């Protein structure tokens, strides 16, 4: 019994040592892999990890029902170094090094990136695969634990072209990801093709269940971006098209200063919330004050500041009216300043809808609502003006009322 127990203990030790050795060997040659549908892997040779520059190995793999698959180095499309893979029509794939440019446009082919297809690339068994060597990829750090990358893809008819500058279709919102690689987990044993080596390890390819090894997806998923987009657009549209005009007309409709002030302060609060959501959305998409949202975001900031000044102008007008009992220059400034910034806000809202890729029907609906509110606003203002003129003719110009301040 004692001998048997000793043998078992010895075997367990041997098993433990063997497991440790296997774990060491696996860690010595591993691939950081991200698989949101297509699968993307990266391997860093020892010399590259040590020097910070040199060869890196990439693999792009996806079912051949995909039209193209792209992997990019960078936190966003703008300025990224992008590698696009598609079938060449001859049983192999084409790998195209491209520049992300200003983002949100088709990346342009760039010959300065030295990318080469390696053994194991091709289309086989319903899968297209590109094993790629890049000799001059611009990694900020080859040992980063949070190296920023992007991925995108599109399904559709095979491209079947050997041209590296072939024009590709745009991906949809659900076919784009931002993620990070832990490049310390992407070390490979030698500066050679790791994708045909049995020693290399990576997560398995899956077209249905996203998997990863040494990769973390950015939590700002497309669904999160869409939620911010909808919230920002809805709040700003309601505020600009309904709340601010209603507040402006409240003096004519209700004739009470406090009602006007209350509605406009609530509207201003909504504006602050909508503006905050817009800033967050721009930060997530990395286009705050940059293309393609440069006009919308800069214009939006200016309009936001102008709206913050309006209550101060209104307060000055209120005090001047109480002192002089007539609408003077401050009153006219307050009224027309408010009208102008509301119009500017509505115009910028249209720019935002276009930026968000809103449908033509949505753009038309926005324009129609703005037009209807504009007509109603004009009608109420003209009606108030006619009533004041009527009172003036009957009463010799006397009988000032609160609505005279702002209507």
PLY file of the C-alpha trace (Angstrom):
ply
format ascii 1.0
element vertex 407
property float x
property float y
property float z
element edge 406
property int vertex1
property int vertex2
end_header
0.00 0.00 0.00
2.82 2.35 0.94
4.64 1.59 -2.32
1.50 2.23 -4.34
0.94 5.54 -2.59
4.52 6.57 -3.26
4.16 5.68 -6.93
0.96 7.71 -7.17
2.68 10.68 -5.55
5.59 10.33 -7.98
3.24 10.19 -10.96
1.40 13.28 -9.75
4.68 15.17 -9.51
5.64 14.08 -13.01
2.22 15.18 -14.26
2.63 18.54 -12.54
6.06 19.04 -14.09
4.76 18.02 -17.50
1.85 20.43 -17.19
4.23 23.22 -16.24
6.46 22.50 -19.23
3.48 22.43 -21.59
2.20 25.70 -20.15
5.65 27.24 -20.62
5.88 26.07 -24.20
2.41 27.40 -24.95
3.20 30.76 -23.39
6.48 30.88 -25.31
4.62 30.72 -28.62
1.13 32.19 -28.56
-1.11 34.33 -30.70
-3.30 37.14 -29.44
-6.63 36.48 -31.12
-9.89 38.37 -31.49
-12.93 36.75 -33.06
-16.14 38.80 -33.36
-17.19 36.77 -36.43
-14.08 36.86 -38.55
-10.95 35.89 -36.63
-7.91 38.14 -36.29
-4.60 36.98 -34.79
-1.27 38.68 -34.22
2.16 37.32 -33.33
5.26 39.26 -32.23
8.74 37.69 -32.73
11.31 38.05 -29.92
13.52 40.48 -31.86
10.57 42.77 -32.60
9.41 42.69 -28.98
12.93 43.55 -27.82
13.64 46.36 -30.29
10.14 47.79 -30.61
10.25 47.60 -34.42
10.41 44.87 -37.02
8.32 42.04 -38.37
4.89 41.22 -37.03
2.63 38.42 -38.19
-1.10 38.75 -38.78
-3.82 36.31 -39.71
-7.24 37.28 -41.04
-9.72 34.43 -41.37
-13.43 34.31 -42.20
-16.05 32.21 -44.02
-15.92 32.79 -47.77
-19.44 34.25 -47.58
-17.71 37.43 -46.44
-16.90 39.86 -49.23
-13.97 41.41 -47.42
-12.40 41.46 -43.97
-10.32 44.28 -42.52
-7.99 44.72 -39.55
-6.56 48.09 -38.53
-3.89 49.39 -36.18
-5.30 52.37 -34.27
-8.18 53.38 -32.02
-10.35 54.60 -34.89
-10.50 54.50 -38.66
-9.07 58.00 -39.10
-5.30 57.70 -39.28
-5.32 53.91 -38.92
-3.14 51.48 -40.85
-5.62 49.02 -42.33
-5.21 45.60 -43.92
-8.06 44.44 -46.13
-8.40 40.84 -47.34
-10.63 39.52 -50.13
-10.59 36.61 -52.57
-8.46 36.92 -55.70
-10.58 34.55 -57.83
-7.71 32.07 -58.21
-8.04 30.12 -54.99
-6.01 32.58 -52.97
-6.62 35.93 -51.28
-5.45 39.48 -51.87
-4.10 41.50 -48.96
-4.23 45.28 -49.34
-2.41 47.73 -47.07
-4.47 50.90 -46.78
-4.62 54.26 -45.05
-7.71 55.14 -42.99
-7.39 58.81 -44.00
-9.86 61.10 -42.24
-12.15 58.21 -41.36
-15.70 57.38 -42.44
-14.56 57.15 -46.06
-13.17 54.21 -47.99
-9.55 53.58 -46.92
-7.12 54.21 -49.76
-4.46 51.73 -50.88
-1.00 52.71 -49.66
2.09 51.00 -51.10
4.32 52.15 -48.24
3.09 49.27 -46.07
5.21 46.20 -46.79
2.74 43.34 -46.41
3.32 39.85 -47.80
1.13 36.77 -47.99
2.68 33.70 -46.39
2.26 29.95 -46.71
-1.14 28.73 -45.57
-3.06 31.60 -47.16
-5.92 30.83 -49.50
-9.53 29.76 -49.81
-10.28 26.23 -48.71
-13.15 24.41 -47.06
-15.42 27.45 -47.15
-12.86 29.62 -45.34
-10.66 32.40 -46.71
-7.49 32.94 -44.77
-4.64 35.40 -45.07
-1.38 34.72 -43.26
0.45 38.02 -43.43
3.92 39.34 -42.69
4.19 43.08 -42.15
7.75 44.37 -41.98
7.01 48.01 -41.15
3.71 48.14 -39.26
3.48 51.29 -37.10
2.87 49.80 -33.65
3.37 52.37 -30.91
4.56 49.59 -28.62
5.25 45.94 -29.36
4.84 45.05 -25.69
1.68 47.02 -24.89
-0.95 45.29 -22.78
-3.65 47.45 -24.40
-2.63 47.99 -28.02
-5.54 49.64 -29.84
-6.97 48.04 -32.98
-10.11 48.13 -35.10
-11.87 45.51 -37.20
-14.52 45.66 -39.90
-16.04 43.35 -42.48
-18.80 42.99 -45.04
-20.68 40.00 -46.35
-21.64 39.64 -49.98
-20.53 38.49 -53.39
-16.85 37.56 -53.66
-14.61 40.33 -54.98
-12.24 37.98 -56.85
-9.60 40.57 -57.67
-5.82 40.77 -57.39
-5.91 44.57 -57.42
-4.86 46.00 -54.06
-6.75 49.24 -54.71
-10.07 47.53 -55.46
-13.00 49.68 -54.27
-14.85 47.89 -51.46
-18.39 48.34 -50.19
-18.93 50.08 -46.87
-19.51 47.92 -43.81
-22.68 48.38 -41.75
-22.89 49.55 -38.13
-22.90 46.02 -36.73
-19.77 45.01 -38.65
-17.29 47.29 -36.94
-15.39 46.82 -33.68
-12.83 48.62 -31.53
-10.68 46.43 -29.30
-7.29 46.04 -27.65
-4.65 43.33 -27.86
-2.38 42.37 -25.00
0.76 42.03 -27.10
2.66 40.48 -24.21
0.47 37.43 -24.87
1.29 37.48 -28.59
4.89 36.29 -28.33
6.06 33.66 -30.81
9.22 31.56 -30.64
10.94 32.74 -33.79
10.72 35.22 -36.64
8.88 32.83 -38.95
5.35 32.03 -40.04
3.57 31.05 -36.80
0.33 30.06 -38.49
1.66 26.75 -39.80
3.41 25.88 -36.53
1.75 23.42 -34.20
3.35 25.21 -31.27
1.34 28.37 -31.80
-1.89 28.62 -29.89
-4.91 30.81 -30.43
-8.62 30.81 -29.93
-10.66 28.80 -32.39
-12.40 30.32 -35.39
-16.10 30.84 -34.88
-18.51 32.69 -37.11
-21.28 32.68 -34.54
-19.78 32.98 -31.07
-17.20 35.74 -30.51
-14.07 34.45 -28.77
-10.74 35.99 -27.84
-7.35 35.23 -26.39
-5.32 38.23 -25.33
-7.93 40.63 -26.72
-10.61 42.79 -25.09
-13.47 44.39 -27.02
-14.14 48.05 -26.38
-17.33 48.27 -24.33
-18.48 51.16 -26.51
-20.15 48.71 -28.84
-22.22 49.79 -31.80
-25.39 49.28 -29.75
-24.03 51.71 -27.14
-23.13 54.21 -29.84
-26.61 53.88 -31.35
-28.19 54.46 -27.92
-26.20 57.67 -27.43
-26.99 58.69 -31.00
-30.75 58.25 -30.55
-30.81 59.92 -27.13
-28.76 62.91 -28.30
-30.78 63.36 -31.49
-34.16 62.98 -29.79
-33.43 65.35 -26.90
-31.93 68.00 -29.14
-34.73 67.78 -31.70
-37.48 68.09 -29.07
-35.62 70.93 -27.36
-34.98 72.96 -30.52
-38.19 72.32 -32.43
-40.70 72.26 -29.56
-39.49 73.43 -26.15
-37.55 76.59 -27.00
-40.20 77.88 -29.46
-42.92 77.08 -26.89
-41.02 78.99 -24.24
-40.57 81.92 -26.58
-44.31 82.00 -27.29
-45.36 81.51 -23.68
-45.43 85.26 -23.03
-47.90 85.69 -25.89
-49.97 82.64 -24.95
-49.98 82.92 -21.15
-48.85 86.49 -20.54
-46.82 85.45 -17.48
-43.12 86.10 -17.03
-42.66 83.21 -14.62
-44.18 80.74 -17.10
-41.80 81.96 -19.79
-38.82 81.72 -17.46
-39.77 78.27 -16.17
-40.22 76.75 -19.63
-37.00 78.24 -20.95
-34.98 77.10 -17.93
-36.35 73.57 -18.39
-35.46 73.81 -22.07
-31.97 74.95 -21.17
-31.62 71.97 -18.84
-32.62 69.64 -21.67
-30.09 71.39 -23.90
-27.31 70.76 -21.37
-28.23 67.06 -21.18
-28.40 66.72 -24.96
-25.11 68.57 -25.37
-23.41 66.29 -22.84
-24.65 63.21 -24.68
-23.38 64.69 -27.93
-19.91 65.28 -26.49
-19.82 61.71 -25.17
-20.94 60.36 -28.54
-18.24 62.35 -30.33
-15.61 61.10 -27.89
-16.67 57.48 -28.41
-16.45 57.91 -32.17
-13.24 59.95 -31.89
-14.56 62.79 -34.01
-14.94 65.66 -31.56
-13.99 68.76 -33.61
-12.55 66.51 -36.34
-13.81 65.17 -39.65
-16.42 64.09 -40.51
-18.16 65.81 -37.58
-16.03 68.96 -37.47
-18.76 71.33 -38.67
-21.51 69.83 -36.51
-19.46 69.69 -33.31
-17.84 73.14 -33.61
-21.13 74.75 -34.67
-22.88 72.91 -31.84
-20.44 74.20 -29.22
-20.85 77.79 -30.43
-24.65 77.52 -30.38
-24.57 75.94 -26.93
-22.55 78.88 -25.55
-24.93 81.36 -27.23
-27.89 79.67 -25.54
-26.18 79.91 -22.15
-25.91 83.68 -22.63
-29.61 84.12 -23.44
-30.90 83.92 -19.82
-28.50 86.72 -18.84
-29.79 88.88 -21.68
-33.34 88.02 -20.64
-32.70 88.99 -17.02
-31.24 92.33 -18.11
-34.27 92.92 -20.34
-36.63 92.04 -17.46
-35.02 94.58 -15.14
-34.98 97.27 -17.83
-38.68 96.70 -18.53
-39.61 96.99 -14.86
-37.67 100.25 -14.68
-38.92 101.87 -17.90
-42.25 100.03 -18.39
-41.55 99.62 -22.09
-39.63 97.30 -24.35
-36.34 98.96 -25.12
-33.22 97.86 -26.93
-32.54 95.00 -24.45
-35.98 93.58 -25.19
-35.51 93.60 -28.95
-32.05 92.07 -28.57
-33.42 89.33 -26.30
-36.24 88.48 -28.71
-34.27 88.43 -31.95
-31.18 86.88 -30.41
-33.38 84.02 -29.19
-35.05 83.55 -32.56
-31.72 83.46 -34.39
-30.10 80.88 -32.11
-33.18 78.65 -32.29
-32.95 78.69 -36.09
-29.21 77.98 -35.90
-29.91 75.09 -33.54
-32.46 73.60 -35.93
-30.01 73.92 -38.84
-27.28 72.21 -36.84
-29.74 69.48 -35.97
-30.11 68.80 -39.68
-26.32 68.53 -39.98
-26.38 66.06 -37.11
-29.02 63.91 -38.79
-26.92 63.78 -41.95
-23.83 62.88 -39.93
-25.73 60.06 -38.22
-26.74 58.67 -41.61
-30.43 59.26 -40.97
-32.82 58.10 -43.64
-34.21 60.49 -46.23
-37.63 60.03 -44.66
-36.23 61.01 -41.26
-34.62 64.13 -42.71
-37.87 65.10 -44.42
-39.87 64.55 -41.21
-37.44 66.74 -39.27
-37.72 69.48 -41.87
-41.53 69.28 -41.98
-41.83 69.49 -38.17
-39.47 72.45 -38.08
-41.47 74.13 -40.85
-44.83 73.55 -39.12
-43.51 74.92 -35.84
-42.08 77.91 -37.70
-45.46 78.68 -39.28
-47.27 78.33 -35.94
-44.68 80.50 -34.26
-45.06 83.18 -36.91
-48.85 83.03 -36.67
-48.88 83.47 -32.90
-46.36 86.33 -33.03
-48.34 88.14 -35.75
-51.57 87.57 -33.82
-50.03 89.07 -30.69
-48.79 92.05 -32.66
-52.29 92.66 -34.13
-53.87 92.48 -30.67
-51.40 95.00 -29.28
-52.06 97.37 -32.16
-55.78 97.01 -31.56
-55.42 97.86 -27.88
-53.25 100.84 -28.82
-55.90 102.28 -31.15
-58.68 101.79 -28.61
-56.81 102.94 -25.54
-54.51 105.56 -26.97
-51.41 103.43 -26.45
-51.95 102.72 -22.74
-52.61 99.52 -20.88
-49.23 97.80 -21.00
-49.40 94.07 -20.27
-46.68 91.54 -19.49
-46.86 89.96 -22.94
-45.67 93.24 -24.45
-42.24 92.47 -23.05
-41.35 89.72 -25.42
-43.96 88.98 -28.07
0 1
1 2
2 3
3 4
4 5
5 6
6 7
7 8
8 9
9 10
10 11
11 12
12 13
13 14
14 15
15 16
16 17
17 18
18 19
19 20
20 21
21 22
22 23
23 24
24 25
25 26
26 27
27 28
28 29
29 30
30 31
31 32
32 33
33 34
34 35
35 36
36 37
37 38
38 39
39 40
40 41
41 42
42 43
43 44
44 45
45 46
46 47
47 48
48 49
49 50
50 51
51 52
52 53
53 54
54 55
55 56
56 57
57 58
58 59
59 60
60 61
61 62
62 63
63 64
64 65
65 66
66 67
67 68
68 69
69 70
70 71
71 72
72 73
73 74
74 75
75 76
76 77
77 78
78 79
79 80
80 81
81 82
82 83
83 84
84 85
85 86
86 87
87 88
88 89
89 90
90 91
91 92
92 93
93 94
94 95
95 96
96 97
97 98
98 99
99 100
100 101
101 102
102 103
103 104
104 105
105 106
106 107
107 108
108 109
109 110
110 111
111 112
112 113
113 114
114 115
115 116
116 117
117 118
118 119
119 120
120 121
121 122
122 123
123 124
124 125
125 126
126 127
127 128
128 129
129 130
130 131
131 132
132 133
133 134
134 135
135 136
136 137
137 138
138 139
139 140
140 141
141 142
142 143
143 144
144 145
145 146
146 147
147 148
148 149
149 150
150 151
151 152
152 153
153 154
154 155
155 156
156 157
157 158
158 159
159 160
160 161
161 162
162 163
163 164
164 165
165 166
166 167
167 168
168 169
169 170
170 171
171 172
172 173
173 174
174 175
175 176
176 177
177 178
178 179
179 180
180 181
181 182
182 183
183 184
184 185
185 186
186 187
187 188
188 189
189 190
190 191
191 192
192 193
193 194
194 195
195 196
196 197
197 198
198 199
199 200
200 201
201 202
202 203
203 204
204 205
205 206
206 207
207 208
208 209
209 210
210 211
211 212
212 213
213 214
214 215
215 216
216 217
217 218
218 219
219 220
220 221
221 222
222 223
223 224
224 225
225 226
226 227
227 228
228 229
229 230
230 231
231 232
232 233
233 234
234 235
235 236
236 237
237 238
238 239
239 240
240 241
241 242
242 243
243 244
244 245
245 246
246 247
247 248
248 249
249 250
250 251
251 252
252 253
253 254
254 255
255 256
256 257
257 258
258 259
259 260
260 261
261 262
262 263
263 264
264 265
265 266
266 267
267 268
268 269
269 270
270 271
271 272
272 273
273 274
274 275
275 276
276 277
277 278
278 279
279 280
280 281
281 282
282 283
283 284
284 285
285 286
286 287
287 288
288 289
289 290
290 291
291 292
292 293
293 294
294 295
295 296
296 297
297 298
298 299
299 300
300 301
301 302
302 303
303 304
304 305
305 306
306 307
307 308
308 309
309 310
310 311
311 312
312 313
313 314
314 315
315 316
316 317
317 318
318 319
319 320
320 321
321 322
322 323
323 324
324 325
325 326
326 327
327 328
328 329
329 330
330 331
331 332
332 333
333 334
334 335
335 336
336 337
337 338
338 339
339 340
340 341
341 342
342 343
343 344
344 345
345 346
346 347
347 348
348 349
349 350
350 351
351 352
352 353
353 354
354 355
355 356
356 357
357 358
358 359
359 360
360 361
361 362
362 363
363 364
364 365
365 366
366 367
367 368
368 369
369 370
370 371
371 372
372 373
373 374
374 375
375 376
376 377
377 378
378 379
379 380
380 381
381 382
382 383
383 384
384 385
385 386
386 387
387 388
388 389
389 390
390 391
391 392
392 393
393 394
394 395
395 396
396 397
397 398
398 399
399 400
400 401
401 402
402 403
403 404
404 405
405 406
